[in-house]
């Protein structure tokens, strides 16, 4: 299923393994200094604001892989799911804000009332995103909730590294 889809990939390191799951540390890539958009990038500001360099996630232990603590794996998230989540998170509150502001303007409200209505619309949009997120996590439909979860695609192979063999 995942091979036919475009995937957004991220390398992660195995932190711990238990009988049913694997704990992975994803490392934030520090490419901000070489990016041409570094002065106006929100991701750069978020990385500077938090001192966290790693994020830890728990995934089901894949039956087809033999993982050890310290191994690197490649995680994948379907590109469609990522785009849908981004639009839902960022665009929906803005669209609701604009709609409420347009309605207030159509009702010939004053500018302060239009601005206040727009802020209330933004709050409503954020609340709708939160409700949608909670409904997804509470739903028993595993196919719908699993579309947002990363999957372990493959083990990361160390490139250009030769195994050392010692003789007695």
C-alpha positions in Angstrom: 0.0 0.0 0.0 2.7 2.5 0.9 4.9 1.7 -2.1 2.4 3.2 -4.6 2.0 6.4 -2.6 4.4 9.3 -2.4 5.9 9.3 1.0 7.6 12.0 3.1 10.5 10.3 4.7 12.5 10.9 7.9 15.3 9.0 9.5 14.9 7.9 13.1 17.0 6.0 15.6 15.7 3.0 17.6 15.7 4.1 21.3 14.0 1.1 22.9 12.1 -2.1 21.9 9.4 -3.9 23.9 7.4 -7.0 22.8 4.8 -5.1 20.8 6.3 -1.7 20.0 9.5 0.2 19.1 10.4 3.6 20.5 12.1 5.9 17.9 13.9 9.2 18.2 13.6 11.4 15.2 16.3 14.0 14.8 15.5 17.5 13.6 17.5 18.3 10.6 19.6 21.4 11.0 19.5 22.8 7.5 18.3 26.2 8.5 21.6 28.0 8.1 21.9 26.9 4.4 18.3 27.8 3.5 17.6 31.0 1.6 14.4 31.6 3.5 16.0 31.5 6.9 15.1 35.0 7.9 11.3 34.5 7.5 10.9 30.8 8.3 8.6 29.7 11.1 10.3 26.3 11.5 13.6 28.0 12.2 11.9 30.1 14.9 10.3 27.0 16.4 13.7 25.2 16.5 15.3 28.2 18.1 12.5 28.6 20.7 12.8 25.0 21.9 16.0 23.4 23.0 14.6 20.0 22.0 16.7 18.3 19.3 14.8 15.0 19.2 11.2 13.8 19.2 10.3 10.4 20.5 7.5 8.3 19.0 6.1 4.8 19.6 5.1 2.6 16.7 4.1 -1.1 16.4 7.0 -3.4 16.1 7.3 -4.5 12.5 7.3 -8.3 12.1 9.4 -8.3 8.9 12.4 -6.4 10.5 14.9 -7.4 13.0 15.6 -4.2 14.9 18.2 -3.5 17.6 18.6 -0.5 19.9 20.7 2.1 18.0 19.6 1.0 14.5 18.5 3.7 12.1 15.2 3.3 10.2 13.4 5.4 7.6 9.9 6.5 8.6 7.3 7.5 6.0 4.1 9.5 6.1 1.8 9.5 3.0 2.2 12.8 1.3 -1.6 13.1 0.8 -2.2 12.7 4.5 0.5 15.3 5.3 -1.0 17.8 2.9 -4.5 17.2 4.2 -3.4 17.6 7.8 -1.5 20.8 6.9 -4.5 22.3 5.2 -6.8 21.3 8.0 -4.5 22.7 10.7 -3.5 26.0 9.0 -6.1 26.8 6.3 -9.4 25.9 8.0 -9.0 28.5 10.9 -8.1 31.2 8.4 -11.0 30.4 6.1 -13.5 30.5 9.0 -11.9 33.8 10.1 -12.3 35.3 6.7 -15.9 34.0 6.3 -16.9 35.5 9.6 -15.3 38.9 8.8 -17.0 39.0 5.4 -20.4 38.2 7.0 -19.8 41.0 9.6 -18.9 43.4 6.8 -21.9 42.4 4.8 -24.0 43.3 7.8 -22.5 46.8 7.7 -20.7 46.4 11.0 -18.0 48.9 12.1 -14.3 48.1 11.6 -13.7 47.2 15.3 -16.7 44.9 15.2 -15.4 43.3 12.0 -11.9 42.8 13.6 -13.5 41.3 16.7 -15.7 39.0 14.6 -12.6 37.9 12.6 -10.8 37.0 15.9 -13.8 35.1 17.1 -14.0 33.3 13.7 -10.3 32.4 14.1 -11.1 31.0 17.6 -14.0 29.0 16.1 -11.8 27.6 13.3 -9.2 26.5 15.8 -11.9 24.9 17.9 -13.2 23.0 14.9 -9.8 21.7 14.2 -9.5 20.6 17.8 -12.9 18.8 17.7 -12.0 17.1 14.4 -8.7 15.9 15.9 -10.4 14.6 18.9 -13.0 12.8 16.8 -10.3 11.1 14.8 -8.5 9.9 17.9 -11.7 8.7 19.5 -13.0 7.0 16.4 -12.9 3.2 16.2 -12.2 3.3 12.5 -8.5 2.2 12.5 -8.1 2.8 8.8 -9.0 6.5 9.2 -6.8 7.0 12.3 -3.8 5.0 10.8 -3.6 7.2 7.8 -1.9 9.9 10.0 0.6 7.5 11.6 4.1 7.2 10.3 5.2 3.7 9.2 8.6 2.1 9.3 9.5 1.8 5.6 13.0 0.2 5.8 16.2 0.0 7.8 18.7 2.7 7.0 21.8 1.3 5.6 25.1 3.0 6.5 26.7 4.2 3.3 30.4 3.8 2.7 31.0 2.0 6.0 32.8 -1.3 5.9 32.4 -3.9 8.7 35.5 -4.4 10.7 36.6 -8.0 11.2 39.0 -8.9 13.9 41.0 -12.1 13.9 42.4 -13.8 16.9 
